[in-house]
């Protein structure tokens, strides 16, 4: 269907673009919920996440699954639904604020991905040992056997390759408990490129082969194939199929964009960035307010000094989306009007912010911060 998408929630009076954007934002949030991902693992686990939602510094990566994993059909169906959701949002000029990694967009475009796209130390993703091994393997190239052994025995290996001053131990220390499984320490067995010629193992799979200097290249080859190709192939196909379900042949035009451009089109801008001039030009006034009124000057100063996390909350409060759309602040048409009471309020269906007349910037800071930290979504001015 090419009809316009508009969402209205049961028993709520609000409707319009802000409410529909709120729907896309809510679905994106639910797709990051730990409990949902445990049941149907769409995304690689993020061990450092705090709270109930998946978070990583790199963004979400597709969780690789074995071809015989009984969850794969349902996971693929969910990816197809996500593709449809992304396409609907794109068609109607909404965004789905899902923090996808650039790797997912590269895979969606059919680009070749290699070891450098494995989870890396510092990403906050399960499987960072793989990235550490990949870097270590690259550093070993061209070295003799004795020099390779010396480097593998260095107790500073962990702090250097796992990029953590709190971790100690040599490659041998870590590899001693690693096997040919998805992360090196957990997950399904990896296909082993040498197993077909081995009389001691089933062809193609070894579940207990250890990782050492001799098997390191085979381990990385198997892990790269599983994480970036065979283990995610069906999920990526389903995601692409969902886009075509909605866009049809027009979906082909998407591949003209780079991975980062695609991510911005689908998910909004990764960083909430604005300048003083951006705020002056694109934070509009109505209802008798002017850009040079004290409350507007203070608001712009507060927005400039906010952390990324608080800026995202402000956007969610005022527009029902924690990310800027493509084009940034200029695309939002965000308007401020005089308001009553103690706290700022919003009508997100119209990207409208209501500001009480505060006597000092300190008062505005206190009331705005409390409103942003206490709210979930937006304060509807009609409530």
N, C-alpha and C positions, 0 to 999 in steps of 0.2 A: 504494500500500500504506500501511496505517496502523500497520504493525509498528514496534516500537522499534528505533532505530538503535544498534548497538554495534559498534565497530571493534576488531579485534585484529590486530597486525602479525605477519607471518610470522617465525617463529623467535624471538619474544619472548614472555615469560610474562605480562607485564602486560595487564590488561584492566580495563574499567570506565569510568566517566564521564571520568576524567582522560585515558585513552588515546584515547577517542573525541573529546574536546575537542582533544587533540593532533593528530588527523587534520584537523579543521577548521582549526586554526592552520597546519598544514603546507601545506595547499592554498592558504590565503590568502597565505602567503609565496611560494609558487611562482607565483602569479598576478601577483606584483610583480617577478618576476625579469626583468632587462633582456633577456636572451637570448630568453626566451619572448615578451616583448612586441615584440621586433624582428621575429620571425617572424609573429606574429599580433597586430597592434597593438590591444589593447583600450583602453589608457590613453594619454593625452597624455604625451609625453616630459617627463622631469624633469631638465633639464640640470645642475642643481646636486647631484644625488644622488651620494653617495659609496658605493662598494662595488657589489655586483651587484644591488641591489634599488632599485626606484623609490621615491623619497621626495620629498614636497613639503610646504610649510607649509600649504597649503590642503587637501591631500588629492587623491585621484585623480580626474581628469576623463576622460570617455569620449573616445577619439581619434576625431575626425570622419573619415569616409571617403567618397570619391565613390561615387555609386551604381553606377558601372561598375568599381570597384576589385575585382580578382579575389579578394582576400582577404576581402571582406565576408561571403560565406556562412559561411566557417569561423569568422570572428570572431563572427558572430551566433550560431552554434552554441555557441561557448564562453560567450557571455553567457547563453544559455538554460540551460546547465549550471550557471552561477553562480547563476541564479535558483533552480534546484532545490536547490542546496547551501544557500543562504540560508534557503529554506523548511524544509528538513529540520532545519537547526540550530535555527531558531526553534521549530519544533514540539516538539523534544526539549529545549528550554531550554539550548542551547549558543549560542555566538557565533562568528562568522567574523570574526576581527580584521583586516579589510581597511579601510585608511584612506580610505574613500570621501568625496569632497567632498559638502557639502550640496546642491550643484547637481545631482548625480546623483540624489539622492533626490527633489528637486523635479521633475526630468524623469520619474522613475518614477511619481510621483503625477499626472502630467499637468498640472502647474502651468505657467503662462506664465513663461518666463525671458527676460531682456532683456540689454542691453549690460553692465549691471553684473555679470553672471555670466560674462563673458569672462575669460580668464586676465588677472590683474592683476600689475603690477610688485611683486616681493617674494613672489609665490606659489611661485616655483621651478618654473614650468611653461613649456613652449614656448608661444610666442604672447603673451608679456607685452607686446609692442609694441602689440597690439590694445587692451589695457586702457589703455595710455598714450594712444593716439589717441582713445579714447572719452572720457577725462577732458579731454583737450585740446579736443576738439570741443565738449563741454559748456561749457567756459570761453569759447569763441569766440562762443557764441550772443548775438545782439544787438549785436555789434561791427561797426563799419564796415570796409570793405576795407583801408584803410591800417593800422588798429589790428591787424587780423588778420595782416597781413603782418609788422608789427613783432614781434608775439609769436612768429610762426613763425620769425623770424630770430634770436631770442634764443639766444645760445650756452649759456645755462643751462637750455634746454628739457630736455635729457636728464637732468641731475641732478634736476630737479624732477619730471618726469612719469615717468621710469624709476626714480625713487627710489633713486639711487645716486650718492654723492659721487665715485665713481671714473669716472663716465661724463660726457662733455662733448659738446656739439654741439647745433645747432639742429634744429627739426623738418625744415627743408629738408635738412639734412645726412643725417638718417636716411631721410627720404622719398625722397631722390634715388636710393636703391638698392632701394626697396620697390616691390612690384608687387601686383596683385590675385591673390595666392596665399594659402594657408591661414594662415600666420603673418605675412604681409607680406614674408617673405624666402625661404620654402621651402614645400613642399607643393603639392598639386594646385591648379589654377586655380579661382578663386572665380566663381560665377555673378554676372554683372554686370547690375544692374537696368536699365541704359541700353543694353545691347548689342543688344537686339531692334530698336532704331531706328537702329542704326549700320550703314552700308553697308560699313564696312571691317573688320567682325568677324563671326564666326559668331554666330547668335542665341543669346543666353543665356550665352555664355562668352567671356571675354577673358583670355588668358594673359599678356599683356605690357603691359597698361594700367598706367601709373605712378600712384603715390599723390602727390597734392599738395593744396593747399587746396581746389581746385575739385572734386576727386574724393573728398575725405575722407569725406563722408557716404555716398556710394555704396559706398566700400570698407568702412565700418563696417556698413552694412546687409547687404552680401554676407557679411562675416565672421560677423556675428551669426547669420544664417540658417544658414550652414554649420556653425559650431561648436555651436550650441544647438538646431538643428532638423533640417534636411535631412541633415546629415552624421552624425547620431547616431540618427536615427529608427528604423532597423532594429535597432540594438543595444539600444535601450531597449525596443522591442517584444519582442525576444527575452528580455530579462531579466524583463519582466512575465509573458511566457508561461511561463517556467520556474517562477515562483512559483505560477501557476495549475495547472501540472502536478502539483504536490504538494499544494497547499492547496485546490484547486478553488474552489467558491463562497466558501469562508471567506477567500480572499485579499482579497475586497472589504472586510473589516473593517480591513485594513491602512491603507486610505486615510483612516481616522478619525484617524490619528496625523500629527503635523507631520513635516516632513523631518528635523529634529534628533531627534525621538523615534524615528522609524523607523531612523535610523542607529544609535542606541543599542541598539534591539532587535536589529538584525541584527549589528552589529559591536562591541558593547560600548561602554563609556564612553570618550570620546576622551582624557580626561585621567585619569591615575592619581592620584587625590586621596584623602587620608585625614587625619584629625586624630588627636591623641593619644587622645582618648576613643574614636574609632572602633577604633583598634588595641587599646585596653584591653578594649573590649566584645566585639570580634569576632575577635580572634586568640586562639583557645581553647588550653587546655593539657590534656595527657593524660600518662599514664605516670608520675605523681608530680610533674610540674612544676606550679608555681602562677604566677599572673599577677605576683606580687610577687617571684619569684626574680630574682636579679641578671641571669641570662642573658636573661630575658624583658624586664626593664626595658631592658637594653642593646639588645636586638633592636628594641624599639619605638622607641628613640631613633635607631637607625641608619635605620630605615624612614622616620622623619620627615625626616631630613636628606638622604636619597637624592635624586638628580636624577630627572627623569622617565624618562630612558633606563634608569637602574639599577632604578628601581621596576618598569618593564616587564619587565626581565630577572628580577627576583625573582619576579614573578607567573608568568612562563613557567617558571621553575625549579620552582616549587611547585605549579602548577596546569596547566601546558602551554598557557597562554594569556596573552599579554602585556597583555591588557586586562581591566579589571574588567567583570563582567556588569551588566546593569541591576539596580539596587539596591545596587551597590557592594560593599564588603567584607562586609557583612552577608549577602550572597547566596552567598558562597564557602564558608562553614563551614570555614575554614582552621584546622588544629590543629597545635600544636608538641608534640613529645615528646622525651625524652632520647635522645641518640645517641652512638655510639662513633666513635673515630678523630679526625682533625684537622679535617675539613671538614664543614660542614652537608650533609645529604643530603635527598632528598625521595622520597615515593611519590606521584607526581602523580595516579595513578588514584584516590587517596583524599584529595587535597588535604592531605597530611600532610608536615610538616617535621620533620626530626630534627636536634637541636642538641647537639653535644658540650658538656661542662661546661667552659666557658672561665673562666680566672682573672681576666681583665680585659676591659673593653670594647674596648680596643685590639686584643686578640687576636681577639675576635669579629669586629671590623671587618675585620681583615686576612684571616681565613679565609673570611668570607662574601663579601667583595669578590672574592677570587681565585676562589672557586667560581662566582660569577655570571658573571664575565668569561670564565672558561674553558669554561663549559658551553654546550652547544647543546641547548636543550630542558631536560630535568630529569635529575638523578642519581637513578636508581631504586635504592631502598634494598636491593633484592634482588640487585643486581649487585656 
